[in-house]
Amino acid sequence: MNTSTISSFLWSVADLLRGDYKQADYGKIILPFTLLRRLECVLEPTKEAVLGEYETRKKMGVPLHDFLVRKSGLSFYNTSPMDLRKVLDDPNNARKNLVSYIGAFSDNSRDIFERYDFLKQIEKLDESNLLYQVVQKFSAVDLHPNVLSNSDMGLVFEELIRKFAELSNETAGEHYTPREVIRLMVDLLFIADHEVLSQPGIIRSLYDPAAGTGGMLSIAEEYLLHLNPEARLVVFGQELNPESYAICKADMLIKGQEVSNIIFGNTLSQDGQEGKTFDYGL
């Protein structure tokens, strides 16, 4: 499926919510469930290995984080045997099992769902007799990176955010910048330094003080790796909107960036990167 097809499929969840939710609140359900399904698909290849390691190390009474990160091959993990499809196997306990599943994510990824007050949304869905149907819908879409690249996943999120912004009478432009504009900005940023950036093992830092969903950071990283596969771009950002921040953080998690470099808050009144310097800014 292409990004438009996937966006439309995810957006169709709104048909289930109509009547029980205000249009402006659709995003509170669709965006965190999309993030959950994406993270679930990313973790799927190493899930059994992580669960095995968890059971073994837990009995030893040792700190688990480093062992589980090593097994997952990422900077996050989940220690529950649950996934969305298994939640469907026990309809009477769907809410309980889903809450337990989300609670089993590592701390650095669980924060993503807290930004959406997701447990409260699950409770409301359950009370409206919609939880099972919504879980069923999301469990049916494959959001594995082999199917949908990080760049394309970003496009899906931005399309969903645009639709939610229109429904809530917000300005969609506050939430994202068109990709073709970002590519031009990145090209202008790096073009004078091609010779330096082509050196083996070069490391550079980049800061976006209004990071949004992380589109600028992602495209800048892709640009540099295309120019020099041995280069490394360490990205930093800050974002005020909690939903956009959560999406940006999830994207950084999946790509192995240091998520503590992405700060929540207002850059102008609460500089989360105070005292730090960067090679580039967007």
C-alpha positions as CSV (number, residue, x, y, z in Angstrom):
1,M,0.0,0.0,0.0
2,N,1.2,3.5,-0.7
3,T,1.1,6.4,1.8
4,S,-2.2,7.7,0.6
5,T,-3.9,4.3,0.8
6,I,-2.6,3.8,4.4
7,S,-3.6,7.3,5.4
8,S,-7.1,6.7,4.1
9,F,-7.3,3.3,5.9
10,L,-6.2,4.8,9.2
11,W,-8.5,7.8,8.7
12,S,-11.5,5.4,8.2
13,V,-11.4,4.7,11.9
14,A,-13.2,8.0,12.2
15,D,-16.3,6.3,10.9
16,L,-16.3,4.2,14.1
17,L,-15.9,7.2,16.3
18,R,-18.5,9.4,14.7
19,G,-21.3,10.1,17.2
20,D,-19.4,9.2,20.3
21,Y,-16.5,11.6,19.7
22,K,-16.3,15.2,18.4
23,Q,-14.5,15.5,15.1
24,A,-11.8,17.6,16.7
25,D,-11.0,14.6,19.1
26,Y,-10.5,12.0,16.4
27,G,-6.8,12.5,16.5
28,K,-6.6,11.6,20.2
29,I,-7.5,8.1,19.2
30,I,-6.1,7.6,15.7
31,L,-2.7,9.1,16.2
32,P,-1.6,7.2,19.3
33,F,-3.1,3.9,18.0
34,T,-1.1,4.5,14.8
35,L,2.1,5.1,16.8
36,L,1.3,1.9,18.8
37,R,0.9,-0.2,15.7
38,R,4.1,1.3,14.2
39,L,6.2,0.5,17.3
40,E,4.7,-2.9,17.5
41,C,5.6,-3.7,13.9
42,V,9.1,-2.4,14.4
43,L,9.6,-4.6,17.5
44,E,8.0,-7.7,16.0
45,P,11.1,-9.4,14.6
46,T,12.9,-9.5,18.0
47,K,9.8,-9.9,20.2
48,E,10.4,-13.5,21.2
49,A,14.1,-13.0,21.8
50,V,13.3,-10.0,24.1
51,L,10.6,-12.0,26.0
52,G,13.1,-14.9,26.5
53,E,15.8,-12.5,27.8
54,Y,13.3,-10.8,30.0
55,E,12.2,-14.0,31.7
56,T,15.8,-15.2,32.1
57,R,17.3,-12.0,33.5
58,K,14.3,-11.2,35.7
59,K,15.0,-14.4,37.7
60,M,18.5,-13.2,38.3
61,G,17.4,-9.9,39.9
62,V,19.7,-7.8,37.7
63,P,18.9,-4.4,36.0
64,L,17.2,-5.4,32.7
65,H,17.3,-2.4,30.4
66,D,20.7,-2.9,28.8
67,F,20.1,-6.6,28.2
68,L,16.7,-6.0,26.6
69,V,17.9,-3.1,24.4
70,R,20.7,-5.4,23.1
71,K,18.2,-8.1,22.3
72,S,15.7,-5.7,20.6
73,G,18.5,-4.1,18.5
74,L,16.8,-0.7,19.2
75,S,16.8,1.8,22.0
76,F,13.3,0.6,23.3
77,Y,11.4,-2.6,23.9
78,N,8.2,-4.2,25.3
79,T,8.2,-7.0,27.8
80,S,4.6,-8.1,27.4
81,P,3.6,-11.2,25.3
82,M,0.6,-9.1,24.2
83,D,0.1,-7.4,20.8
84,L,-3.0,-5.9,19.2
85,R,-4.0,-9.2,17.6
86,K,-3.7,-11.1,21.0
87,V,-5.8,-8.4,22.6
88,L,-8.6,-9.4,20.2
89,D,-8.4,-13.0,21.4
90,D,-9.9,-12.0,24.8
91,P,-12.7,-9.5,24.1
92,N,-13.9,-9.5,27.7
93,N,-10.5,-8.3,28.9
94,A,-9.5,-6.1,25.9
95,R,-9.1,-2.9,28.0
96,K,-7.2,-4.6,30.8
97,N,-4.8,-6.4,28.4
98,L,-4.2,-3.3,26.3
99,V,-3.4,-1.2,29.3
100,S,-1.0,-3.9,30.5
101,Y,0.6,-4.1,27.1
102,I,1.2,-0.3,26.9
103,G,2.6,-0.4,30.4
104,A,5.2,-3.0,29.4
105,F,7.0,-0.6,27.0
106,S,10.3,0.8,28.1
107,D,10.2,4.2,29.9
108,N,11.5,6.1,26.9
109,S,8.7,4.9,24.7
110,R,5.9,4.9,27.2
111,D,6.2,8.7,27.5
112,I,4.9,8.8,23.9
113,F,1.5,7.5,24.9
114,E,1.3,9.6,28.1
115,R,1.4,12.7,25.8
116,Y,-1.9,11.6,24.4
117,D,-3.4,10.7,27.8
118,F,-3.9,7.4,26.0
119,L,-5.1,5.3,29.0
120,K,-7.9,7.8,29.5
121,Q,-8.8,7.4,25.8
122,I,-8.8,3.6,26.1
123,E,-11.2,3.9,29.0
124,K,-13.6,6.1,27.1
125,L,-13.4,3.7,24.0
126,D,-14.2,0.8,26.3
127,E,-17.1,2.6,27.9
128,S,-18.5,3.4,24.4
129,N,-18.2,-0.2,23.3
130,L,-15.7,0.9,20.6
131,L,-12.4,-0.4,21.9
132,Y,-12.6,-3.9,20.3
133,Q,-13.5,-2.5,16.9
134,V,-10.8,0.1,17.0
135,V,-8.1,-2.4,18.0
136,Q,-9.4,-4.7,15.3
137,K,-9.0,-2.0,12.7
138,F,-5.4,-1.1,13.6
139,S,-4.3,-4.7,14.0
140,A,-5.1,-5.2,10.3
141,V,-2.7,-2.7,8.9
142,D,1.0,-3.6,8.4
143,L,3.2,-0.6,9.4
144,H,6.5,-2.5,9.4
145,P,9.5,-0.5,8.1
146,N,9.9,-3.0,5.3
147,V,6.4,-2.0,4.1
148,L,6.5,1.7,5.0
149,S,9.9,3.5,5.3
150,N,10.4,6.0,8.1
151,S,10.1,8.8,5.5
152,D,6.8,7.5,4.2
153,M,5.6,6.9,7.8
154,G,6.3,10.6,8.4
155,L,4.2,11.5,5.4
156,V,1.3,9.4,6.7
157,F,1.4,11.2,10.1
158,E,1.6,14.6,8.5
159,E,-1.5,13.8,6.3
160,L,-3.4,12.6,9.4
161,I,-2.4,15.7,11.3
162,R,-3.5,17.9,8.4
163,K,-6.9,16.3,8.4
164,F,-7.3,16.7,12.1
165,A,-6.2,20.3,12.0
166,E,-8.9,21.0,9.3
167,L,-11.6,19.4,11.5
168,S,-10.6,21.5,14.5
169,N,-10.3,24.7,12.5
170,E,-6.6,24.9,13.2
171,T,-4.0,26.0,10.6
172,A,-2.4,22.8,9.3
173,G,0.7,24.7,8.4
174,E,1.4,25.1,12.1
175,H,2.0,21.3,12.3
176,Y,4.2,20.5,9.3
177,T,6.2,21.9,6.4
178,P,5.9,20.3,2.9
179,R,8.6,17.8,2.2
180,E,9.7,19.6,-1.0
181,V,10.3,22.8,1.0
182,I,12.3,20.9,3.6
183,R,14.5,19.2,1.0
184,L,15.3,22.6,-0.5
185,M,16.2,24.0,3.0
186,V,18.4,21.0,3.7
187,D,20.1,21.3,0.3
188,L,20.9,25.0,1.0
189,L,22.1,24.1,4.5
190,F,24.6,21.5,3.5
191,I,25.6,22.4,-0.1
192,A,28.6,24.6,0.9
193,D,30.0,21.9,3.1
194,H,29.9,18.9,0.8
195,E,33.7,18.4,0.8
196,V,33.9,18.3,4.6
197,L,30.8,16.2,5.0
198,S,32.1,13.6,2.6
199,Q,35.0,12.7,4.9
200,P,35.0,9.2,6.4
201,G,33.5,9.1,9.9
202,I,32.4,12.7,10.0
203,I,30.0,13.6,12.8
204,R,27.9,16.7,12.9
205,S,25.0,18.0,15.0
206,L,21.8,19.6,13.9
207,Y,19.1,21.5,15.9
208,D,15.5,22.3,15.0
209,P,13.9,24.6,17.7
210,A,10.4,23.9,16.3
211,A,10.8,20.3,15.5
212,G,7.1,19.4,14.8
213,T,6.9,15.7,13.9
214,G,10.6,15.6,13.1
215,G,10.4,15.9,9.3
216,M,13.3,18.3,9.0
217,L,15.5,16.3,11.2
218,S,14.7,13.1,9.3
219,I,15.3,14.5,5.9
220,A,18.5,16.1,6.9
221,E,19.8,12.8,8.2
222,E,18.7,11.0,5.0
223,Y,20.5,13.7,2.9
224,L,23.8,13.4,4.8
225,L,23.7,9.5,4.7
226,H,23.0,9.6,1.0
227,L,26.0,12.0,0.5
228,N,28.2,9.9,2.9
229,P,27.1,6.6,4.3
230,E,29.9,6.7,6.8
231,A,28.7,10.1,8.2
232,R,26.7,10.5,11.4
233,L,24.2,13.3,12.1
234,V,23.3,13.7,15.8
235,V,19.9,15.5,15.9
236,F,18.4,17.7,18.6
237,G,15.0,19.3,18.7
238,Q,12.3,20.9,20.8
239,E,8.5,20.9,20.2
240,L,5.6,22.5,22.0
241,N,2.7,20.5,20.6
242,P,2.4,17.3,22.7
243,E,1.0,15.2,19.7
244,S,3.7,16.4,17.3
245,Y,6.4,15.8,20.0
246,A,5.2,12.2,20.5
247,I,5.4,11.5,16.8
248,C,8.9,13.0,16.6
249,K,10.1,11.1,19.6
250,A,8.7,7.8,18.1
251,D,10.5,8.5,14.8
252,M,13.8,9.1,16.6
253,L,13.4,5.9,18.7
254,I,12.8,3.8,15.6
255,K,15.9,5.3,13.9
256,G,18.2,4.8,16.8
257,Q,18.7,8.5,17.6
258,E,19.1,9.6,21.2
259,V,15.5,10.5,22.2
260,S,16.6,12.6,25.2
261,N,17.8,15.1,22.6
262,I,14.2,15.8,21.8
263,I,12.7,18.1,24.4
264,F,9.1,18.9,25.1
265,G,8.3,22.6,25.7
266,N,8.4,26.2,24.4
267,T,11.8,27.0,22.9
268,L,11.3,30.8,23.5
269,S,10.3,30.7,27.1
270,Q,11.8,27.4,28.2
271,D,15.0,26.6,26.2
272,G,15.5,22.8,26.7
273,Q,18.9,23.0,24.9
274,E,20.3,25.9,26.9
275,G,24.1,26.1,26.8
276,K,24.5,23.7,23.9
277,T,26.0,24.5,20.6
278,F,25.3,22.8,17.2
279,D,26.9,22.6,13.8
280,Y,23.7,23.4,12.0
281,G,20.2,24.7,12.7
282,L,17.0,24.5,10.7
